[in-house]
Amino acid sequence: MPKRNRDGSITPTHLPSHPHDNSGARHYKQFGFYPGDIKAAVYADEDGNISGDVEYVVNILGQLYYGVRDIRGSGGIYNSHIRVRKGVDHTKYSAKIPSSPKEDSAYYEDQDGEAVWCLFIEGNGDFPIIVGSRSHLRRKDNPNFKKATKANGIFERYEFNGMEFLIDKDGNFTVGQVGLKSSASQIPIVLNPEALVPVPSKVTFGKNGDITLSINDAQLSMTFTKATNKCELTAGVGAKIVLDGTGDSITCQTATGSKIKLGAAKVGLGGPGGEVVDLLAQVTDQLIDTLTKLSVTMGNLGFPISTAADFTAMINKMVPIKLKIASIKGGI
């Protein structure tokens, strides 16, 4: 049956209602799941901190709560995790725009503090706790915001203080710089633009085990290839070092053509003008040829012909040196 109130109105039977509680116990019945917005972080060494750990001032349905803890920062003695959540630094309409009528806006959609979900411990309205994050109303203001589309498939993206952590649908894991942003104006400002020019730095762990480190795109990069057991370092427009674990070789080269090659007990060293070892072998050939001629013709210069034996001995010593030089020629 409908309930008739003292003023003559009727309360329908399907409308949930509770008798008025004058005992104060109603304060301990806030068992709902509430949206909140971080206003500020209160560090352990700051005045007003109660617990000795990081706390937050949280706006829940228009009321500010102090000493709010984030229960997700839990763990063991060593296996633990701490992440300080961001409070409000600026409104969408910054104080840098004095003419804006909303420069001190208190609307949630104008603020940049983290959006969270809160519960109250045992329903006590004095002790809310943060139990998770919710989508921020301004998340699309971020130029690096990645919408979960069907083409993206199953992926995970996490951005924090200008760094992006992305695991794509194929299992490739990339850590890259997207810029430390400030909401001091309607257009996000990047505080470290040097990290993004000309291209952002990033590290990629491939699903096949390869690792690529790109500091300046092709200008400065390093690649570890698991299948070929190679490490390749590139700098500038052509300087390169390749370590080949399978082929047991090291190759270094410059854009202008200088090259060093080590492998199979051989050495290659040179440039466009020729290989050093090869040129040294040619010099040795010339010395042997000269000594040979001198051993035959010295007598014609008026010297005792007996010196021919000395030149022959020199030749005999030069020939093994030539053979050793030839044995280490690696080719470039």
ZIRA-V214588 format. One record per residue. N is the residue number from 1. RES is the residue in three letters. PSI is psi in whole degrees, 0 to 359 (NA if undefined). Layout:
BEGIN
n->N res->RES psi->PSI
n->N res->RES psi->PSI
END
This chain:
BEGIN
n->1 res->MET psi->141
n->2 res->PRO psi->149
n->3 res->LYS psi->128
n->4 res->ARG psi->125
n->5 res->ASN psi->168
n->6 res->ARG psi->328
n->7 res->ASP psi->7
n->8 res->GLY psi->348
n->9 res->SER psi->165
n->10 res->ILE psi->132
n->11 res->THR psi->119
n->12 res->PRO psi->151
n->13 res->THR psi->335
n->14 res->HIS psi->358
n->15 res->LEU psi->119
n->16 res->PRO psi->137
n->17 res->SER psi->156
n->18 res->HIS psi->145
n->19 res->PRO psi->149
n->20 res->HIS psi->135
n->21 res->ASP psi->113
n->22 res->ASN psi->2
n->23 res->SER psi->349
n->24 res->GLY psi->355
n->25 res->ALA psi->342
n->26 res->ARG psi->333
n->27 res->HIS psi->339
n->28 res->TYR psi->24
n->29 res->LYS psi->27
n->30 res->GLN psi->73
n->31 res->PHE psi->12
n->32 res->GLY psi->173
n->33 res->PHE psi->112
n->34 res->TYR psi->139
n->35 res->PRO psi->140
n->36 res->GLY psi->165
n->37 res->ASP psi->129
n->38 res->ILE psi->126
n->39 res->LYS psi->322
n->40 res->ALA psi->151
n->41 res->ALA psi->139
n->42 res->VAL psi->110
n->43 res->TYR psi->165
n->44 res->ALA psi->331
n->45 res->ASP psi->15
n->46 res->GLU psi->152
n->47 res->ASP psi->141
n->48 res->GLY psi->350
n->49 res->ASN psi->132
n->50 res->ILE psi->317
n->51 res->SER psi->343
n->52 res->GLY psi->6
n->53 res->ASP psi->171
n->54 res->VAL psi->135
n->55 res->GLU psi->175
n->56 res->TYR psi->152
n->57 res->VAL psi->121
n->58 res->VAL psi->135
n->59 res->ASN psi->114
n->60 res->ILE psi->111
n->61 res->LEU psi->42
n->62 res->GLY psi->355
n->63 res->GLN psi->136
n->64 res->LEU psi->131
n->65 res->TYR psi->138
n->66 res->TYR psi->155
n->67 res->GLY psi->26
n->68 res->VAL psi->129
n->69 res->ARG psi->154
n->70 res->ASP psi->110
n->71 res->ILE psi->351
n->72 res->ARG psi->342
n->73 res->GLY psi->53
n->74 res->SER psi->181
n->75 res->GLY psi->202
n->76 res->GLY psi->196
n->77 res->ILE psi->317
n->78 res->TYR psi->323
n->79 res->ASN psi->81
n->80 res->SER psi->172
n->81 res->HIS psi->132
n->82 res->ILE psi->130
n->83 res->ARG psi->121
n->84 res->VAL psi->125
n->85 res->ARG psi->153
n->86 res->LYS psi->132
n->87 res->GLY psi->187
n->88 res->VAL psi->119
n->89 res->ASP psi->319
n->90 res->HIS psi->161
n->91 res->THR psi->167
n->92 res->LYS psi->328
n->93 res->TYR psi->96
n->94 res->SER psi->160
n->95 res->ALA psi->349
n->96 res->LYS psi->356
n->97 res->ILE psi->79
n->98 res->PRO psi->332
n->99 res->SER psi->350
n->100 res->SER psi->130
n->101 res->PRO psi->350
n->102 res->LYS psi->28
n->103 res->GLU psi->337
n->104 res->ASP psi->33
n->105 res->SER psi->140
n->106 res->ALA psi->5
n->107 res->TYR psi->140
n->108 res->TYR psi->320
n->109 res->GLU psi->348
n->110 res->ASP psi->354
n->111 res->GLN psi->162
n->112 res->ASP psi->12
n->113 res->GLY psi->157
n->114 res->GLU psi->143
n->115 res->ALA psi->130
n->116 res->VAL psi->170
n->117 res->TRP psi->140
n->118 res->CYS psi->150
n->119 res->LEU psi->160
n->120 res->PHE psi->132
n->121 res->ILE psi->119
n->122 res->GLU psi->29
n->123 res->GLY psi->4
n->124 res->ASN psi->118
n->125 res->GLY psi->352
n->126 res->ASP psi->347
n->127 res->PHE psi->76
n->128 res->PRO psi->153
n->129 res->ILE psi->151
n->130 res->ILE psi->126
n->131 res->VAL psi->354
n->132 res->GLY psi->178
n->133 res->SER psi->153
n->134 res->ARG psi->166
n->135 res->SER psi->131
n->136 res->HIS psi->143
n->137 res->LEU psi->340
n->138 res->ARG psi->18
n->139 res->ARG psi->333
n->140 res->LYS psi->353
n->141 res->ASP psi->338
n->142 res->ASN psi->119
n->143 res->PRO psi->344
n->144 res->ASN psi->8
n->145 res->PHE psi->131
n->146 res->LYS psi->109
n->147 res->LYS psi->140
n->148 res->ALA psi->94
n->149 res->THR psi->168
n->150 res->LYS psi->325
n->151 res->ALA psi->330
n->152 res->ASN psi->335
n->153 res->GLY psi->211
n->154 res->ILE psi->112
n->155 res->PHE psi->168
n->156 res->GLU psi->131
n->157 res->ARG psi->139
n->158 res->TYR psi->125
n->159 res->GLU psi->133
n->160 res->PHE psi->125
n->161 res->ASN psi->44
n->162 res->GLY psi->1
n->163 res->MET psi->139
n->164 res->GLU psi->132
n->165 res->PHE psi->116
n->166 res->LEU psi->125
n->167 res->ILE psi->113
n->168 res->ASP psi->179
n->169 res->LYS psi->340
n->170 res->ASP psi->356
n->171 res->GLY psi->11
n->172 res->ASN psi->133
n->173 res->PHE psi->121
n->174 res->THR psi->132
n->175 res->VAL psi->119
n->176 res->GLY psi->162
n->177 res->GLN psi->131
n->178 res->VAL psi->359
n->179 res->GLY psi->131
n->180 res->LEU psi->114
n->181 res->LYS psi->151
n->182 res->SER psi->144
n->183 res->SER psi->38
n->184 res->ALA psi->356
n->185 res->SER psi->177
n->186 res->GLN psi->335
n->187 res->ILE psi->124
n->188 res->PRO psi->137
n->189 res->ILE psi->132
n->190 res->VAL psi->122
n->191 res->LEU psi->343
n->192 res->ASN psi->63
n->193 res->PRO psi->335
n->194 res->GLU psi->337
n->195 res->ALA psi->345
n->196 res->LEU psi->354
n->197 res->VAL psi->131
n->198 res->PRO psi->340
n->199 res->VAL psi->153
n->200 res->PRO psi->148
n->201 res->SER psi->148
n->202 res->LYS psi->158
n->203 res->VAL psi->131
n->204 res->THR psi->127
n->205 res->PHE psi->106
n->206 res->GLY psi->155
n->207 res->LYS psi->339
n->208 res->ASN psi->4
n->209 res->GLY psi->353
n->210 res->ASP psi->153
n->211 res->ILE psi->131
n->212 res->THR psi->129
n->213 res->LEU psi->117
n->214 res->SER psi->111
n->215 res->ILE psi->321
n->216 res->ASN psi->49
n->217 res->ASP psi->229
n->218 res->ALA psi->345
n->219 res->GLN psi->329
n->220 res->LEU psi->106
n->221 res->SER psi->160
n->222 res->MET psi->134
n->223 res->THR psi->130
n->224 res->PHE psi->117
n->225 res->THR psi->115
n->226 res->LYS psi->318
n->227 res->ALA psi->322
n->228 res->THR psi->357
n->229 res->ASN psi->44
n->230 res->LYS psi->150
n->231 res->CYS psi->126
n->232 res->GLU psi->124
n->233 res->LEU psi->125
n->234 res->THR psi->136
n->235 res->ALA psi->138
n->236 res->GLY psi->210
n->237 res->VAL psi->359
n->238 res->GLY psi->355
n->239 res->ALA psi->132
n->240 res->LYS psi->142
n->241 res->ILE psi->128
n->242 res->VAL psi->123
n->243 res->LEU psi->117
n->244 res->ASP psi->102
n->245 res->GLY psi->326
n->246 res->THR psi->316
n->247 res->GLY psi->359
n->248 res->ASP psi->55
n->249 res->SER psi->156
n->250 res->ILE psi->128
n->251 res->THR psi->130
n->252 res->CYS psi->137
n->253 res->GLN psi->158
n->254 res->THR psi->167
n->255 res->ALA psi->334
n->256 res->THR psi->358
n->257 res->GLY psi->354
n->258 res->SER psi->143
n->259 res->LYS psi->142
n->260 res->ILE psi->133
n->261 res->LYS psi->123
n->262 res->LEU psi->132
n->263 res->GLY psi->148
n->264 res->ALA psi->42
n->265 res->ALA psi->24
n->266 res->LYS psi->159
n->267 res->VAL psi->129
n->268 res->GLY psi->124
n->269 res->LEU psi->122
n->270 res->GLY psi->202
n->271 res->GLY psi->197
n->272 res->PRO psi->333
n->273 res->GLY psi->353
n->274 res->GLY psi->171
n->275 res->GLU psi->133
n->276 res->VAL psi->313
n->277 res->VAL psi->321
n->278 res->ASP psi->317
n->279 res->LEU psi->323
n->280 res->LEU psi->322
n->281 res->ALA psi->322
n->282 res->GLN psi->321
n->283 res->VAL psi->318
n->284 res->THR psi->319
n->285 res->ASP psi->318
n->286 res->GLN psi->321
n->287 res->LEU psi->316
n->288 res->ILE psi->317
n->289 res->ASP psi->319
n->290 res->THR psi->315
n->291 res->LEU psi->323
n->292 res->THR psi->314
n->293 res->LYS psi->322
n->294 res->LEU psi->323
n->295 res->SER psi->336
n->296 res->VAL psi->324
n->297 res->THR psi->354
n->298 res->MET psi->326
n->299 res->GLY psi->330
n->300 res->ASN psi->347
n->301 res->LEU psi->3
n->302 res->GLY psi->2
n->303 res->PHE psi->159
n->304 res->PRO psi->133
n->305 res->ILE psi->344
n->306 res->SER psi->343
n->307 res->THR psi->350
n->308 res->ALA psi->326
n->309 res->ALA psi->327
n->310 res->ASP psi->318
n->311 res->PHE psi->324
n->312 res->THR psi->320
n->313 res->ALA psi->321
n->314 res->MET psi->318
n->315 res->ILE psi->317
n->316 res->ASN psi->331
n->317 res->LYS psi->329
n->318 res->MET psi->327
n->319 res->VAL psi->313
n->320 res->PRO psi->325
n->321 res->ILE psi->318
n->322 res->LYS psi->318
n->323 res->LEU psi->321
n->324 res->LYS psi->320
n->325 res->ILE psi->315
n->326 res->ALA psi->328
n->327 res->SER psi->337
n->328 res->ILE psi->3
n->329 res->LYS psi->116
n->330 res->GLY psi->338
n->331 res->GLY psi->141
n->332 res->ILE psi->NA
END
